[in-house]
Amino acid sequence: MNIKPLKAMVAQAFVTGESLDAKSVYEQIKSIYSNEKYCSVSTVADHLKSLKAVGILNEDGSYLDDAKALVSKYRISGYGLGKLKKI
């Protein structure tokens, strides 16, 4: 089975245009990487920040979760959609 790199799959989760946070993305991809230790909510959060830094994602708001931690939500940019078509 040919599995894409984790960062590519994180970006691919946004192809629908939906606004997502790290936990939501992790829930979508965790079954693909079930045997990989590096697939975690914190790793996904790091990839989201990285994808935002290069313009593939835009921050789409934030909220406080039940533990009072700040959670950022992201949405794919037009530039990001163009890049995803090449993957």
N, C-alpha and C positions, 0 to 999 in steps of 0.2 A: 504494500500500500504506500502510495506517495503522499506523505504528509507535508504540508507547507510549514515554513518556520512560524513559530508562535507569533511573532510580531506581525507577519502577514495575515494570519488568521484573526488577530485582534482588529486590524484594519478592516478586514472583510466583514466583520460583524456589523459594520455600519452601512453596508451597501443599501439597506432599505431606507436610509435617511432618518432613522429613528434616533432619538436622543438617549444615550446609554451611559451608565456609570461602570466602574471597574467590576463590581460584583455581577452586574447583568451580563457583561461580556464574558466573564469567567464562567457563568452558568451555561452560556451558549457553547463554549468551546471545551469545557473540562472533560467531556467524554472522549474527545479526540486525543487528548494528552493525558489520559487517566494514569498511565504508568510513568509519567515524567514528574520528578520532584519540583522542577523549576516552574511548573504551571500552577500559579497561585494568584489570589486576588491582588497581592502586593506586586507581583511581577507584571500582571496585566495593568495595574495602575501606573507602574513605571513606563510601560510601553505607550500608554495613553498620553502621558506627559511628553514623551519623545515624539510621538506622532503629531501632537499639537505644536511642538517646537519647530517642526519642519513644514507646518502649514497643511497637513493632511486632515487634521481635525481642528475644530473650533470648540472652545468651552461654551457650553450652552446653559450655564447656570450651576447653582450649587444649593445644598441643603444640609441641615444637621440631622444625622441619623439618630436612632434611639440611644446610642452611647454618647451623644453630643459631639461626635466627630464630624468634621466638615467633609462632605462628599461632593465631588465635582461630576457634572454630567457633560458629555461631549456629543457633537454631531459632526458628520463628515462635511468637508468643504467642497466647493466645486472643483478645486485643484485636486483634492483627494479622490473624488469620483473618477477623474481622468486618470489618475495613477492606478486606481484599482482595476480599471479596464485593461491595463497592461500586465497585471499579475496573472 
